[in-house]
């Protein structure tokens, strides 16, 4: 007996990618991504507050389907969670699967993974959650190795540096800080001083998009971006930014994320923040501390190509199944 296989063409409405978003400043990015998806002969579906419940009902009824799903909303807005869960249960390909995100944003886990792969990271001490161990097993010798000031950051809190203390000096700072997120592990890290290259701090935010790497200068003090040009990459030996980022991608199993990497005076590339899974895509033309417009456009092009590749692979897979029947 033959099994009935529902292909995208048999569903009332099929879209190659759906993007769930809730942040007003994502509007320009979503519009640019939609334009590039259409330019690559694919279809686009936007999920925001006005249609999230309707979208879920249509998916549940089988009158709507997606070839891929980019979730930029459910981490901040619980009203998107049922949609995300349904997409996961339905095995819609995610651009950053929730299970992989959960692992990748754990800074303690990623710290151990990256140093195992031979990537340099700041000297780090990982301490237990306050609710599991109220006393801090930390000596003055340990603190001395961190130097002063040092950084305190929760392992799993993400977005805008929430919970991060960049100017910690004492054990008291550690004791007080870890009580803010009592169920989370904490990382104590030495503060990295970057080199200066032609007057710029050698601090970079590097985007990984479906196998492509796009490095930017990113001043950790002013938060201003500048694209890294090919000439700058060659002049300063910045090719290592690409290999480091691809290694992190292989560990994290994410398609779209950014990482922060600093270059020290000793010529050592140090990963200072491993994975940011929901990248701030505000345009620099509208926000001074936004991402350069041409970088956002390049990211959208690469995402659109990835969506087209997923569609092609899905069609080939279905054709293979049909031939076997």
C-alpha positions, 0 to 999 in steps of 0.5 A: 500500500502506498503512503500518501506524502503531502508535498509543498504543492499539495498544501493550500499555501506553502512558503519557503521561509517564515520569519517570526519577529516582534521587535519594531527595529527588526522591520527594516531587516525583515523587509530587506530579507523578504526582498532578497528571498523574492530575488532568489525566486523563493517565497516569504512569510512574515509572522508578527503580533497581528497574525501569530495565532492565525498562523499557528491555526493554519499550520495545525489544520494543514492549510499552511506549510513552511520550508524553513523557519527563522525565529526572532521572537519567542525568546522575548515574547511568550505569545510566539512560543506555541508557534515555535513548539509546533514548528519544532514538532513538525520538523520544519527546518530551523535557521538555528534549531532551538535545541542547538541554541539552548546548548550554544548560548550556555557560555560555560559549555561553549567555553570548555568546547572552544578551548578544547578545540585550541581556540584562545579564550580569556582566563575563566573561572566557572562557578556553580549556581547560587541555588545549588551552592550558596558559598563561593569556593574561590580563593584570593589566588584565583581572583589574582589570576583574573587581574583587575578589573575582571568580568562577571557574566551569567552563563545563560543570560543573553541580549544586550549584556544583561547581568554582565559586570565589566568592572568587578574588583572583589570577591564581594562583587562576585557574591552579590552578582551571582544572586541576580540569576540564582539558577545560573552558572557564572563565568569570571573572566579576565578583561582582554585589552585589544591591540590597536591597528591604525588607531582602531581597537582590534575588537571584532564582531564576526557574523556567520551566515550559512557557512559564510563569514562576514567580519566587522570591526566593532568597538566594544566601548563605542559599539560602532561597526565598520566593515573589514575590507579585504585590504585590511584583512590582508594587511593585518593578518585577519584571516584567522577570524574566518577559521575561528568563526567556522570552528565555533559554527561547527561546535554550536551547529548554528547557521546564523550567529555572531561572535566577538573576537579580540586581537591582543598586542601579542598577536593572539586572537581571543574569543571574548563572547562565543555565540550571539544567536539573535543578531541585532540587525538594525541598519547603521543608516538609521541607527549610529550603532547599527550594522553597516547597511551593506553588511546587513544586505550581504547577510540577507543575500546569504540567508536567501541562498540558504533558503533556496538550497533548503528548497532544492534539497527538499524537492530532491528528497521528495523526488527520491521517495516518489521514485522508490514507491 
